[in-house]
Amino acid sequence: MDFKHDTLLPDLDPLDQLSPTQSVTPAKLSRKRKHSTYTEHNSDDDQHHDHDGFGPSRRQRPPGAKRACNQCRQQKLKCNVSEDPWRDCDRCTKHSLRCEITADFKRIGKRSQQAELEKTNRLLADQVQQLSRELAVYRSRGAEFELYKDYSHRAPIEHDPALTSGPQSMAQADESHDAALLLNLKQGHDISGPVGRAGPAIPQRKLGEVYLHPETIQQLWDEYYNNYHIFLPVLDPEVDTPDLIFDHSEFLFWTVIFIASRHFQQDATLLLRLLPAYKDMINETISRPPTNHFIVKALCLTCYWPPPVSSTTADMTFTWSGTMMKFAMQLGLHRPSHAMDFSRTRVQLREEDIHDRLKTWAICNLVAQNISTGYGQPPETVYDSTLTAIQPNGKYAHLHTRLEIEKLANKIAMEIYSTKQQGLAGMEENHINIRANIIAQELANINDIINPITHLYTAAVNVHLRLFVFFDDPASPPYQLNLNELYNAASEFLKATFNTGVSLQHMPNYIYQMMLAAAVALLKLLHSFFAEFVDREGGEDLFWETIKAIREMSVKTNDLPQRLAEVFAQMWQVDTERLESEVASNGTKSSDVPGASLTLKRRNRMSMSLVFDSIWRWKDEIDGKLRAEKLETAVQNPTSPQASQHRHSFSNGRRPSNMMDENTTLPGMTSFGGFGGLTLGGTNDLAYANSYEFFDPVGWYLDGLFESSGMGYGTA
């Protein structure tokens, strides 16, 4: 309707005349003012309809109409800007704003909505493009798709917009139908039968650039519960569904997905595609205070199955373990029924919530103890009175048994290794041996429970205990008896790992570390005087079977399991050849002297001192001598027992005297323990006290950083 300047809208409805927005212009206002009033009103009305999306598009303003500047229109304020001649409005002048008028200006609310729609369109276009590529791959393989088989015989679907709307609706329906077919193809559905219209789209989960369809998520969830849950029951299979966990904590959800993808047969590349974004999620999570205990659960799982790394200097597991314990106490999990003491808001806990917090606190201590043992560090556990609520015949009986086992591991670290690392007198040595025998008896009592997983963890703690023999004085009376106990403990543990009924690929990182320690124990024992008293060939078979199992536990090329398995495989060959060379040259072996090849020079990593000491020796004496290529290349063509030409050529540790020529001995090779002391080369400015990496030699040696630092070995 075209309004005249000198009328008072006589044709308006009475209700419109009563509307506060349709005010009557006072008579004293000029014609220009009345025109401006009506114009501004109509303009505001048009904008209102345009924002809501229900009215027509914005009308074209008549020539000469007064307009507000962009800043005032954004704030919906009155504006006195002058266009001809141009003069900034008072508000823009006062606030030093840029006063301008543009024809395509849109308020920020509409622009943000438009940007969101454009982003959604881009994401959908990317998905369509990805599915189209997969469709082309299927077609290139010669697969035949009967997409429209019996399509003409189907009855029309009720309320189908393609049957009731115009050409535009038909085109949209066809596009959605094609998209549904592509999704079905990606999910592996049988589409040879009648094809119906697609239902509502199911939301996908996205981490980084990786999209996961609900069916894939369910497969990964089943993978986790079937293969990983048995080692660390953080979740409840009856309750914790993917959607529920995602609502509680996205970090916990993606942690379960990441762990399940370690050996996911349906998509072998999923782990590596998730790895960068998952690491970013970890760093983002631990950089801010925890919001609920589901974050602690996620950290428990992350520490138990950490992301793969190629060097211990890049391994953050021990750090995450400490963060996990601090987060748990910050949330008050060590006082599960008193959450309000650790919260700024009122918290109402149900009984099942209290039980879940208690279970999470118990699992935190299990994980922290395993991490400390596997990394040779003092434990950060808190075995307080709260854990006594977990009874052997209660709901969490399995956790009670595990807690008893790990409490003994803590006792071993505190009473055995912490004392032995300080040096002992003869009487104190006897006291330590008595304590070790008492703890061994307590382990044996726990092991009466017939459970493969319980037996596995009990055997692992027994290895942790028996490795203290490498700190003993070789002249002490129980020395050889303790060596025999270690050999039996290592053999029993390794056999237990092969008989759990669970694939070795799914074992947690702690079991892999203890398998490594047991294998190195066999390596040292079977190349010492002790080999005369045991079945050496049986021990050799067990060693190589363990090396093979550790390689199978690898989840990424050139990760630590692959690298360390190759390191100790090379050490076995070199030690075998060295001993044969000694026999061939003078008929004697340095290992005939008790303790000569069993001495440790690095004694500050508790039971793991054996592993770290051996890795230092490999770098100094073996790396580059047995095999010319670097370790990164050697893992691609791993050392195997068949590569040793002297395998099965000994009987009870005795070697033939004509196997090797004296000239074939490796330079610099000495007995297992007598390879000199660690000194600084010359006047090197790099001091160990200023570098934490001195305490982490695996990373230095495997990364080749030792030579670049300017340090080297001196001879004693």
C-alpha positions in Angstrom: 0.0 0.0 0.0 1.4 3.4 -0.9 1.0 5.9 1.9 0.5 9.6 1.3 2.3 12.1 3.4 -0.7 14.1 4.4 -3.1 11.3 5.5 -3.6 9.5 8.7 -4.1 6.1 7.3 -8.0 6.1 7.2 -8.1 2.5 5.8 -6.3 0.8 8.7 -8.1 -1.7 10.8 -9.2 -0.5 14.3 -6.9 -3.1 15.9 -4.0 -1.7 13.9 -4.9 1.8 15.1 -4.7 0.6 18.7 -1.3 -1.0 18.1 1.6 0.8 19.9 3.7 0.4 16.8 1.2 2.2 14.6 1.2 5.6 16.3 -0.6 8.5 14.7 1.7 11.3 13.6 1.1 14.6 15.6 -0.3 17.4 13.4 2.5 19.8 14.3 5.2 17.6 12.6 6.2 18.6 9.2 5.4 16.7 6.1 9.1 15.6 5.8 9.0 14.3 9.4 5.8 12.4 8.9 7.3 10.8 5.8 10.4 9.8 7.7 8.3 8.4 10.5 6.3 6.1 8.3 9.4 5.1 6.3 11.3 4.2 9.4 8.4 2.2 10.7 7.9 0.3 7.5 11.7 -0.3 7.3 11.7 -1.7 10.8 8.8 -3.9 10.1 10.4 -5.3 7.0 13.6 -6.0 8.9 11.6 -7.8 11.6 10.0 -10.1 9.1 13.2 -10.6 7.3 15.0 -11.7 10.5 12.3 -14.1 11.4 12.3 -15.6 8.0 8.5 -15.5 7.6 7.9 -12.3 5.8 8.8 -11.1 2.3 12.3 -10.0 1.4 13.4 -6.5 2.1 11.6 -3.9 0.0 13.5 -1.5 -2.3 13.7 1.9 -0.5 12.3 4.8 -2.5 14.9 7.4 -3.7 15.7 10.0 -1.2 14.7 7.9 1.8 16.7 8.6 5.0 18.9 5.7 6.1 20.9 5.0 9.3 24.6 4.1 9.2 25.8 0.6 9.6 26.8 1.0 13.3 23.4 2.4 14.3 21.5 -0.2 12.4 23.6 -2.9 14.1 22.5 -1.5 17.5 19.0 -0.5 16.3 19.6 3.1 17.4 18.4 6.4 16.0 20.9 7.9 13.6 21.3 11.5 12.3 23.8 10.8 9.6 23.7 13.1 6.5 24.4 11.6 3.1 24.4 14.7 0.9 26.6 16.4 1.9 28.1 13.5 4.0 28.4 14.1 7.7 29.1 11.4 10.3 26.4 10.8 12.9 26.9 12.0 16.4 27.2 8.5 17.9 30.0 7.4 15.5 31.8 10.7 16.1 31.5 10.3 19.8 32.8 6.7 19.9 35.3 7.1 17.0 33.5 4.5 14.9 33.6 4.2 11.2 30.4 5.8 9.9 29.3 4.3 6.6 26.2 3.1 4.7 26.4 0.0 2.6 23.6 -1.5 0.6 24.3 -5.1 1.4 24.7 -4.6 5.2 23.3 -7.4 7.4 23.1 -7.4 11.1 25.6 -9.7 12.8 23.0 -12.2 13.9 22.0 -13.0 10.4 25.6 -13.1 9.2 26.6 -15.7 11.9 23.6 -17.8 10.9 24.6 -17.6 7.3 28.2 -18.6 8.2 27.0 -21.6 10.1 24.9 -22.7 7.2 27.8 -22.3 4.8 30.0 -24.4 7.2 27.4 -27.1 7.3 27.2 -27.1 3.5 30.9 -27.5 3.2 31.0 -30.4 5.6 28.1 -32.2 3.8 29.9 -31.5 0.5 33.1 -33.1 1.8 31.1 -36.2 3.0 29.4 -36.5 -0.4 32.7 -36.2 -2.2 34.3 -38.9 0.0 31.3 -41.3 -0.5 31.3 -40.6 -4.2 35.0 -41.6 -4.4 34.3 -44.8 -2.5 31.4 -45.5 -4.9 33.7 -45.1 -7.8 36.2 -47.5 -6.2 33.5 -50.2 -5.8 32.3 -49.7 -9.4 35.9 -49.9 -10.7 36.2 -53.3 -9.0 33.4 -54.7 -11.2 30.8 -54.9 -8.6 27.2 -54.8 -9.9 24.7 -52.7 -8.0 21.0 -53.2 -8.6 20.1 -49.9 -7.1 16.6 -49.8 -8.5 15.7 -53.5 -8.6 11.9 -53.9 -8.6 11.6 -50.2 -8.0 8.6 -49.9 -10.3 6.7 -52.6 -8.4 6.8 -50.8 -5.0 3.8 -49.1 -3.7 4.1 -45.3 -3.3 5.3 -44.4 0.1 2.8 -42.3 2.0 3.7 -38.6 2.6 6.6 -38.9 0.1 7.4 -35.2 -0.8 8.5 -36.4 -4.2 5.0 -37.6 -5.0 3.2 -34.5 -3.8 5.5 -31.6 -4.4 6.7 -29.8 -7.5 9.9 -30.3 -9.5 12.1 -28.7 -6.9 10.9 -31.0 -4.1 11.4 -34.0 -6.5 15.0 -33.0 -7.2 15.7 -32.6 -3.5 14.2 -36.0 -2.7 16.3 -37.6 -5.4 19.4 -36.1 -4.0 18.6 -37.3 -0.5 17.9 -40.8 -1.9 21.2 -40.9 -3.7 23.0 -39.8 -0.6 21.2 -42.6 1.3 22.5 -45.1 -1.2 26.0 -43.9 -0.9 25.8 -44.2 2.9 24.4 -47.7 2.6 27.3 -48.5 0.3 29.9 -47.1 2.7 28.4 -49.1 5.6 28.4 -52.4 3.6 24.7 -52.9 3.5 23.0 -55.1 1.0 21.4 -52.8 -1.4 20.4 -55.3 -4.0 16.8 -55.5 -2.8 14.1 -52.9 -2.9 15.4 -49.4 -2.1 13.2 -47.2 0.1 13.4 -43.6 1.1 16.1 -42.7 3.6 14.9 -42.1 7.2 16.2 -39.3 9.4 20.0 -39.0 9.3 21.9 -40.6 12.2 24.5 -38.3 13.7 28.1 -39.2 13.2 31.0 -38.7 15.6 34.0 -36.6 14.4 37.5 -36.3 15.8 39.8 -34.1 13.8 39.2 -35.1 10.2 37.9 -38.6 11.0 34.2 -39.3 10.8 32.8 -42.5 12.4 29.4 -43.9 11.6 27.4 -45.3 14.5 27.8 -48.9 13.1 31.6 -48.5 13.1 31.4 -47.0 16.6 29.4 -50.0 17.8 32.0 -52.4 16.3 34.8 -50.6 18.1 32.8 -50.7 21.3 32.4 -54.4 21.0 36.1 -54.7 20.2 37.0 -52.9 23.4 34.7 -55.0 25.6 35.7 -58.3 24.1 39.5 -57.8 24.2 40.5 -54.9 26.5 37.9 -54.6 29.2 39.1 -57.8 31.0 42.4 -56.2 32.0 41.0 -52.9 33.4 37.2 -52.9 34.1 36.7 -49.1 34.1 33.4 -49.3 32.3 30.2 -51.3 32.9 29.2 -53.3 29.7 25.6 -53.4 30.9 25.3 -49.7 31.3 28.0 -47.8 29.5 26.9 -47.4 25.9 28.6 -45.2 23.3 26.0 -42.5 23.4 25.9 -42.5 27.2 29.7 -42.2 27.5 29.8 -39.5 24.9 27.2 -37.5 26.9 29.3 -37.9 30.1 32.7 -37.2 28.5 33.9 -36.9 24.9 37.4 -37.6 26.1 36.4 -40.9 27.6 34.4 -41.8 24.5 37.3 -41.1 22.1 39.8 -42.9 24.5 37.7 -46.1 24.2 37.6 -45.7 20.4 41.3 -45.1 20.2 42.2 -48.1 22.3 39.8 -50.3 20.3 41.4 -49.2 17.0 44.9 -50.5 18.0 44.3 -53.8 16.2 40.9 -53.1 14.5 40.8 -55.5 11.6 38.0 -53.7 9.8 40.2 -50.5 9.4 43.9 -51.0 10.0 44.6 -47.3 9.4 42.1 -45.9 11.9 44.6 -45.7 14.8 47.1 -43.6 12.9 44.4 -41.3 11.5 43.0 -40.7 15.0 46.5 -40.3 16.6 47.2 -36.6 16.0 43.8 -35.3 17.0 43.7 -37.7 20.0 47.0 -36.4 21.3 45.7 -32.8 21.0 42.6 -33.8 23.0 44.8 -35.3 25.8 46.9 -32.1 26.0 43.8 -29.9 26.0 42.2 -32.0 28.7 45.1 -32.1 31.1 45.8 -28.4 30.7 42.6 -27.4 32.6 41.0 -28.5 35.8 38.8 -31.7 35.6 35.1 -31.3 35.5 34.0 -34.9 36.4 35.5 -38.2 37.3 34.9 -39.6 33.8 38.0 -37.7 32.8 39.9 -39.7 35.4 38.6 -42.9 33.9 39.8 -41.8 30.5 43.3 -41.1 31.9 43.3 -44.5 33.5 42.7 -46.2 30.1 45.2 -43.8 28.3 48.0 -44.8 30.7 47.2 -48.5 30.4 47.2 -48.4 26.6 49.2 -45.3 25.7 49.6 -43.9 22.2 52.5 -45.5 20.4 55.9 -43.7 20.5 59.4 -44.5 19.1 61.4 -43.2 22.1 61.0 -43.1 25.8 61.8 -39.4 25.7 58.6 -38.9 23.9 56.6 -41.2 26.2 54.3 -39.2 28.5 52.7 -42.1 30.2 54.4 -41.6 33.6 53.5 -37.9 33.5 49.9 -38.7 32.7 49.8 -41.2 35.5 50.7 -38.5 38.0 48.1 -36.1 36.5 45.5 -38.9 36.8 46.2 -39.3 40.5 46.1 -35.5 41.1 42.9 -35.1 39.2 41.3 -37.9 41.2 42.1 -36.3 44.5 41.1 -32.9 43.2 37.7 -34.3 42.5 37.6 -36.1 45.9 37.5 -39.6 44.6 39.6 -40.7 47.6 36.6 -39.6 49.7 33.9 -40.9 47.3 30.9 -40.1 49.6 32.0 -36.6 50.4 32.0 -35.0 47.0 30.7 -31.6 48.3 34.0 -31.1 50.3 35.7 -30.8 46.9 33.1 -28.9 44.9 31.9 -25.3 44.8 28.3 -26.4 44.1 25.9 -28.6 45.9 26.3 -32.3 44.8 23.7 -34.9 45.3 25.2 -38.4 44.9 23.2 -41.6 44.5 24.4 -44.9 45.9 25.5 -46.0 42.4 27.4 -42.8 42.0 29.4 -43.4 45.2 30.2 -46.9 44.1 31.4 -45.7 40.7 33.6 -43.1 42.3 35.0 -45.7 44.7 35.7 -48.1 41.8 37.4 -45.4 39.9 39.7 -44.5 42.8 40.7 -48.2 43.2 41.5 -48.4 39.5 43.6 -45.2 39.7 45.8 -46.9 42.3 46.1 -50.1 40.2 47.1 -48.1 37.2 49.5 -45.9 39.1 51.2 -48.9 40.7 51.6 -50.7 37.3 53.0 -47.6 35.7 55.6 -47.1 38.5 56.6 -50.7 38.3 56.9 -50.7 34.6 58.9 -47.5 34.4 61.2 -48.3 37.4 60.0 -45.3 39.4 58.8 -44.8 43.0 55.0 -45.4 43.2 52.5 -42.5 43.6 49.7 -44.7 45.0 47.5 -43.8 48.0 46.4 -47.0 49.7 44.2 -45.3 52.2 41.4 -46.6 54.4 38.9 -45.8 51.6 40.0 -48.9 49.7 39.1 -51.2 52.5 35.5 -50.7 51.5 36.2 -53.0 48.5 35.6 -56.4 50.1 36.7 -59.8 48.7 33.1 -61.0 48.6 31.4 -57.8 47.5 30.5 -56.2 44.2 34.0 -55.5 43.2 35.7 -58.7 44.4 37.9 -58.8 41.3 39.3 -55.3 42.2 40.0 -56.5 45.8 42.3 -59.2 44.5 44.1 -56.9 42.1 44.6 -54.4 44.9 46.1 -57.0 47.2 48.6 -57.9 44.4 49.6 -54.3 43.7 49.9 -53.6 47.4 52.6 -56.3 47.5 54.2 -54.6 44.5 54.3 -51.4 46.4 55.8 -53.2 49.4 58.5 -54.7 47.2 59.5 -51.2 45.8 59.6 -49.7 49.3 61.1 -52.5 51.4 63.4 -54.2 48.8 64.5 -51.9 46.1 64.6 -48.6 48.0 66.8 -50.3 50.5 69.1 -52.2 48.1 69.8 -49.1 46.0 71.4 -47.6 49.1 73.8 -50.4 49.7 73.6 -53.0 52.6 75.7 -54.7 55.1 75.8 -58.5 55.4 73.2 -58.7 58.2 70.9 -56.4 56.3 71.2 -58.5 53.2 69.9 -61.5 55.2 67.0 -59.4 56.4 66.1 -58.4 52.9 66.1 -62.0 51.8 63.8 -62.9 54.6 61.4 -60.1 53.6 61.5 -61.3 50.0 60.6 -64.8 51.0 57.7 -63.6 53.1 56.3 -61.5 50.2 56.7 -64.4 47.9 54.6 -66.6 50.2 51.9 -63.9 50.3 51.9 -63.8 46.5 51.6 -67.6 46.4 48.5 -67.4 48.7 46.8 -64.9 46.4 47.6 -67.1 43.4 45.4 -69.8 44.8 42.5 -68.1 43.0 42.0 -69.9 39.7 41.8 -67.0 37.3 44.1 -66.5 34.3 44.2 -62.7 34.6 44.9 -62.9 38.3 47.6 -65.4 37.8 49.2 -63.2 35.1 49.4 -60.2 37.4 50.6 -62.3 40.3 53.4 -63.8 38.1 54.3 -60.3 36.9 54.8 -59.1 40.5 56.8 -62.2 41.3 59.2 -61.2 38.5 59.3 -57.7 39.9 60.3 -59.3 43.2 62.9 -61.8 42.0 64.8 -59.3 39.8 66.4 -58.0 43.1 69.0 -60.8 42.7 70.9 -58.5 40.4 71.5 -56.2 43.4 72.9 -59.1 45.5 76.5 -59.8 46.3 77.5 -62.8 44.2 79.4 -64.2 47.2 76.4 -64.3 49.4 75.1 -67.8 50.2 71.6 -67.5 48.8 72.8 -65.9 45.5 72.6 -69.0 43.2 69.3 -70.0 44.8 67.9 -66.5 44.1 69.1 -66.8 40.5 67.1 -70.0 40.2 64.0 -68.4 41.7 64.3 -65.6 39.1 64.6 -68.1 36.2 61.5 -69.9 37.4 59.6 -66.7 37.9 60.5 -65.3 34.5 59.6 -68.6 32.8 56.3 -68.9 34.7 55.3 -65.3 33.8 56.1 -65.6 30.1 54.2 -68.9 29.9 51.2 -67.3 31.7 51.1 -64.5 29.1 50.8 -67.2 26.4 48.0 -69.1 28.3 45.6 -66.3 29.3 43.2 -67.0 26.4 43.5 -63.4 25.3 45.5 -62.3 22.2 48.9 -60.9 23.1 48.1 -57.9 20.8 45.6 -56.6 23.4 47.8 -56.9 26.4 48.3 -53.6 28.3 51.6 -51.7 28.3 52.5 -52.9 31.8 52.4 -56.6 30.7 54.6 -55.7 27.7 57.1 -54.0 30.0 57.3 -57.0 32.3 57.6 -59.4 29.4 60.6 -57.3 28.3 62.1 -57.5 31.8 61.6 -61.3 31.9 63.1 -61.7 28.4 66.2 -59.7 29.4 66.5 -61.8 32.6 66.6 -65.0 30.4 69.1 -63.3 28.1 71.5 -62.6 31.0 71.0 -65.9 32.8 71.5 -68.1 29.8 74.7 -66.3 28.9 76.2 -66.7 32.3 77.6 -69.5 34.5 74.0 -70.2 35.5 73.2 -71.7 32.1 75.0 -74.9 33.2 72.2 -75.7 35.6 69.1 -75.2 33.5 67.7 -76.4 30.2 69.3 -73.8 28.0 67.6 -74.7 24.8 64.2 -74.6 26.5 65.0 -71.1 27.8 66.3 -70.1 24.4 63.0 -71.2 22.8 61.1 -69.2 25.4 63.2 -66.1 24.8 62.6 -66.1 21.0 58.9 -66.8 21.5 58.8 -63.8 23.8 60.6 -61.6 21.2 58.1 -62.7 18.6 55.2 -61.8 20.9 56.6 -58.4 21.7 56.8 -57.6 18.0 53.2 -58.7 17.6 52.2 -56.2 20.3 53.4 -53.3 18.2 50.7 -51.0 16.8 52.9 -48.8 14.7 56.0 -49.3 12.6 59.2 -48.5 14.5 57.5 -48.1 17.8 59.1 -49.1 21.1 58.0 -52.8 21.1 59.5 -53.3 17.6 62.7 -51.4 18.4 63.4 -53.0 21.8 62.6 -56.5 20.5 65.2 -56.0 17.8 67.7 -54.6 20.3 67.5 -57.7 22.5 67.4 -60.1 19.6 70.7 -58.6 18.5 72.1 -58.9 22.0 71.3 -62.6 22.1 73.2 -63.2 18.9 76.2 -61.2 19.9 76.5 -62.8 23.4 76.2 -66.2 21.8 79.0 -65.5 19.3 81.1 -63.9 22.0 81.0 -66.9 24.3 81.7 -69.3 21.4 84.7 -67.1 20.4 86.1 -67.3 23.9 85.8 -71.1 24.0 87.4 -71.4 20.5 90.3 -69.2 21.6 91.3 -70.5 25.0 88.7 -73.0 26.0 87.3 -70.9 28.9 84.5 -68.4 29.2 84.3 -65.2 31.2 80.8 -66.3 32.2 82.2 -69.3 34.1 83.0 -66.9 37.0 79.8 -66.5 39.2 78.4 -63.0 38.9 80.9 -61.8 36.3 78.2 -61.3 33.7 75.3 -60.5 36.0 76.6 -57.2 37.5 74.5 -54.1 36.9 76.1 -50.7 36.6 72.8 -48.8 36.5 70.9 -49.6 39.7 68.4 -46.7 40.2 65.4 -47.9 38.2 64.4 -50.6 40.7 63.5 -53.9 39.0 63.7 -52.2 35.6 67.4 -51.4 36.2 68.1 -54.6 34.3 66.4 -53.4 31.2 68.0 -49.9 31.2 71.4 -51.3 31.9 71.2 -53.7 29.0 70.1 -51.0 26.6 73.1 -48.8 27.5 75.3 -51.8 26.9 73.7 -52.5 23.5 74.4 -49.0 22.3 78.0 -48.9 23.5 79.0 -52.4 22.3 76.6 -53.7 19.7 74.9 -50.9 17.8 76.3 -50.8 14.3 78.6 -53.8 14.7 76.3 -56.7 14.3 74.2 -55.0 11.6 75.4 -52.0 9.6 72.0 -50.4 9.1 70.3 -48.2 11.6 67.7 -49.5 14.1 64.9 -47.9 12.1 65.9 -50.1 9.1 66.6 -53.2 11.1 63.1 -53.4 12.5 61.9 -53.8 8.9 64.0 -56.9 8.5 64.1 -58.2 12.1 66.8 -60.4 13.6 65.4 -64.0 14.0 66.6 -67.2 15.7 67.2 -68.7 12.2 69.7 -66.0 11.6 71.9 -67.5 14.2 74.0 -70.3 12.7 74.8 -71.7 16.1 71.3 -72.3 17.4 70.7 -75.7 19.0 74.4 -76.4 18.9 75.0 -76.4 22.6 74.1 -78.7 25.4 73.6 -77.3 28.9 75.4 -74.2 28.0 78.6 -75.8 26.6 79.8 -74.6 23.2 81.8 -76.4 20.6 85.4 -75.2 20.5 85.7 -74.9 16.7 82.7 -72.7 15.7 84.4 -69.3 15.3 87.8 -68.0 14.6 89.4 -65.7 17.1 89.5 -62.9 14.6 85.7 -62.8 14.4 85.2 -61.4 17.9 83.6 -58.0 18.0 85.8 -55.1 19.1 85.1 -53.7 22.5 83.0 -56.7 23.7 83.6 -57.7 27.3 81.6 -59.7 29.8 78.1 -58.6 30.5 78.9 -56.5 33.4 82.5 -55.4 32.9 82.3 -52.8 30.2 83.7 -49.9 32.0 82.4 -47.0 34.0 80.3 -44.1 32.7 82.5 -40.9 32.5 82.3 -37.6 30.7 84.6 -37.3 27.7 87.2 -34.6 28.3 85.9 -31.4 29.7 82.4 -31.6 28.4 80.2 -28.7 29.4 77.0 -30.8 29.3 76.5 -32.0 32.8 74.1 -34.8 33.7 72.7 -32.8 36.6 71.3 -30.3 34.1 69.5 -32.8 31.9 66.6 -35.0 32.9 67.5 -37.4 30.0 70.3 -38.9 32.0 67.6 -40.6 33.9 66.0 -41.9 30.7 68.8 -43.6 28.7 66.5 -45.6 26.4 65.5 -42.5 24.6 69.1 -41.2 24.2 70.3 -44.5 22.9 67.5 -45.4 20.6 67.4 -41.8 19.2 71.2 -41.7 18.6 71.5 -38.6 20.7 74.3 -39.8 22.9 77.0 -39.2 20.3 75.7 -35.7 19.4 75.9 -34.7 23.1 79.7 -35.0 23.1 79.7 -37.7 25.9 81.1 -41.1 25.7 82.4 -44.0 27.6 85.7 -44.2 29.3 87.3 -47.4 30.5 87.6 -48.3 34.2 
